[in-house]
Amino acid sequence: MSAAAPPELDLRLKLAQIDQALASHDMMRVQSDTLRIQQDQLRADADRKRQEMRFAPWLIVTSSMGTGAALFAAAFAFARLFQ
């Protein structure tokens, strides 16, 4: 028969195992929180990109209209110069 460990030693071993499990749980909790934060940041970036893609055609239209208006004004001023 094998000799059993004294109850005091067994209790310390169990407490050490519990402390180790709690530390592991805390580490997992921190990793979970950081992953959740990264996921939220990626969602925000995706929403921003989606919004930029939605307004990209309007940006082209407005810049083209501005360029056309500037060219028209320059041509008009040039024509007025020779009148």
C-alpha positions as CSV (number, residue, x, y, z in Angstrom):
1,M,0.0,0.0,0.0
2,S,1.1,3.5,-0.7
3,A,1.2,6.1,1.9
4,A,-1.2,9.0,1.5
5,A,0.0,12.5,1.6
6,P,-0.7,14.4,4.8
7,P,-3.9,16.4,4.6
8,E,-2.0,19.7,5.0
9,L,0.1,19.0,1.9
10,D,-2.9,17.8,0.0
11,L,-4.7,21.0,0.8
12,R,-1.8,23.1,-0.3
13,L,-1.6,21.2,-3.6
14,K,-5.3,21.7,-4.2
15,L,-5.0,25.5,-3.4
16,A,-2.1,25.7,-5.9
17,Q,-4.1,24.0,-8.6
18,I,-7.0,26.4,-7.9
19,D,-4.7,29.4,-8.1
20,Q,-3.3,28.1,-11.4
21,A,-6.7,27.6,-12.8
22,L,-7.8,31.1,-11.8
23,A,-4.7,32.6,-13.4
24,S,-5.3,30.7,-16.5
25,H,-8.9,31.9,-16.5
26,D,-7.8,35.5,-16.1
27,M,-5.4,35.1,-19.0
28,M,-8.1,33.7,-21.2
29,R,-10.4,36.5,-20.2
30,V,-7.9,39.1,-21.2
31,Q,-7.3,37.4,-24.6
32,S,-11.0,37.2,-25.2
33,D,-11.4,40.9,-24.4
34,T,-8.5,41.9,-26.8
35,L,-10.0,39.7,-29.5
36,R,-13.4,41.4,-29.0
37,I,-11.8,44.8,-29.2
38,Q,-10.0,43.9,-32.4
39,Q,-13.2,42.5,-33.9
40,D,-15.0,45.8,-33.1
41,Q,-12.2,47.8,-34.7
42,L,-12.4,45.6,-37.9
43,R,-16.2,46.1,-38.0
44,A,-15.7,49.9,-37.8
45,D,-13.1,49.8,-40.5
46,A,-15.4,47.7,-42.7
47,D,-18.3,50.1,-42.2
48,R,-16.1,53.1,-43.0
49,K,-14.9,51.4,-46.2
50,R,-18.4,50.5,-47.2
51,Q,-19.5,54.1,-46.7
52,E,-16.5,55.4,-48.7
53,M,-17.4,53.0,-51.6
54,R,-21.0,54.2,-51.5
55,F,-20.0,57.8,-51.9
56,A,-17.1,57.3,-54.4
57,P,-19.3,57.8,-57.5
58,W,-20.7,61.0,-56.1
59,L,-17.2,62.2,-55.5
60,I,-16.3,61.7,-59.2
61,V,-19.5,63.5,-60.3
62,T,-18.9,66.5,-58.1
63,S,-15.2,66.8,-59.0
64,S,-16.1,66.5,-62.7
65,M,-18.8,69.2,-62.4
66,G,-16.3,71.5,-60.6
67,T,-13.7,70.9,-63.3
68,G,-16.2,71.6,-66.0
69,A,-17.3,74.8,-64.3
70,A,-13.7,76.0,-64.0
71,L,-13.0,75.2,-67.6
72,F,-16.2,77.0,-68.7
73,A,-15.3,80.1,-66.6
74,A,-11.7,80.1,-68.0
75,A,-13.0,79.8,-71.6
76,F,-15.6,82.6,-70.9
77,A,-12.9,84.9,-69.5
78,F,-10.6,84.1,-72.4
79,A,-13.5,84.9,-74.9
80,R,-14.2,88.2,-73.0
81,L,-10.6,89.1,-73.3
82,F,-10.8,89.4,-77.1
83,Q,-14.1,91.2,-77.3
